[in-house]
Amino acid sequence: MSKQPLDYRGAAEGDDATPQVRWQTIVSCSLLGMGLACGLVALAWPQRRPELISAAITLGIAGVIIYFPYIRT
């Protein structure tokens, strides 16, 4: 049985210089954006201010919880 030749690729061939965006980052940024939007709407809508502020806090915390475990140093 002969060994299969190893396939070495140089840096120029198929170089993935741009890192791929992970789904956790997309979801986290979306949640943080919705939390920011809820906070801004709370400033303009005084009748629903407590609900919107609590929604903004909840979305912000969820975005942080989703994002931080996947940060690599």
C-alpha angles and dihedrals in degrees: 000000000000122000119248113247114254116246109227117184123198123230092257094056111080094339109182097205094158114071117232117248110241122225090241090063093050093048093044094050090046092053092046090049092051089048090052090048091051090050092051093047089050089061091057100037110058096175092063098031098117093049093046094047091050090048090050092050092047094048092047093051091047091051092051093046091052095046107042101059089059098052111114120201 
